[in-house]
Amino acid sequence: MSTIDDEKRVSQIDTSGELAEDTRCNLRTRGYLPIENYGMIGNLRTIALSGTDGSIDFFCYPKFDSPSIFARLLDNEKGGTLKS
């Protein structure tokens, strides 16, 4: 079974009336999600990147320029992650 079948791409009509394709997925290619599948959580001092699968893959604490606690976004095997 190919990963294209697993992505469940769905055609939808967007607000302009054009046909749009929904490409959201929780599949990791070589251990990584596509960058568009991340959202930011932050408080103006630090930020975490949360994947559509619920994982926190990048987080620096207590400030933006602090060393990262989770860095799976940079290194799948050694970076660390928080999974929900």
C-alpha positions in Angstrom: 0.0 0.0 0.0 1.5 3.4 -1.0 1.7 6.4 1.3 -0.4 8.4 -1.2 -3.4 6.2 -0.4 -2.8 6.6 3.3 -2.8 10.4 3.1 -6.6 10.5 2.3 -6.4 13.5 0.0 -9.8 15.1 -0.3 -10.9 17.6 -2.9 -12.9 20.5 -1.4 -14.3 23.9 -2.6 -12.5 26.8 -1.0 -14.0 30.2 -0.2 -13.2 31.6 -3.7 -15.1 28.7 -5.3 -12.0 27.0 -6.6 -11.3 23.3 -6.2 -8.7 22.9 -3.4 -7.0 19.7 -2.3 -6.7 18.9 1.4 -3.2 17.5 1.9 -3.1 17.3 5.7 -1.7 14.1 7.0 0.0 12.6 10.1 2.4 10.4 8.1 6.1 10.9 8.8 8.3 10.5 5.8 11.7 9.3 7.0 10.7 10.2 10.5 9.6 13.8 9.7 6.3 15.5 9.2 6.0 18.1 6.4 6.7 21.6 7.8 3.1 22.7 7.0 1.9 20.1 9.5 3.3 22.0 12.5 1.7 24.7 14.6 3.3 27.1 17.0 2.5 27.3 20.7 4.2 30.2 22.6 4.1 33.0 25.1 6.3 35.7 23.4 9.3 34.3 25.4 9.6 30.8 24.1 7.9 28.6 21.4 7.1 25.0 20.8 6.3 23.4 17.4 3.5 20.9 17.7 2.8 18.4 14.9 -0.6 17.4 13.6 -0.1 14.0 15.3 0.1 15.7 18.7 3.8 15.5 19.2 6.0 18.4 20.4 9.0 18.2 18.1 10.8 21.4 18.9 10.9 23.4 22.1 13.5 25.8 23.6 13.2 26.8 27.2 13.1 29.3 28.9 13.9 31.7 26.0 14.1 31.5 22.2 17.9 31.5 22.3 18.2 28.7 24.9 19.3 25.2 24.0 16.4 23.1 22.7 14.8 20.5 25.0 13.1 18.7 22.1 14.6 18.9 18.7 13.1 16.0 16.7 12.5 18.6 13.9 16.3 18.7 13.4 17.3 15.1 14.2 14.8 12.3 14.1 16.8 9.9 16.1 18.7 12.0 18.7 16.5 15.1 18.9 13.9 13.9 21.4 10.1 14.5 21.3 7.1 14.7 23.6 4.3 12.4 22.3 0.7 12.8 23.6 
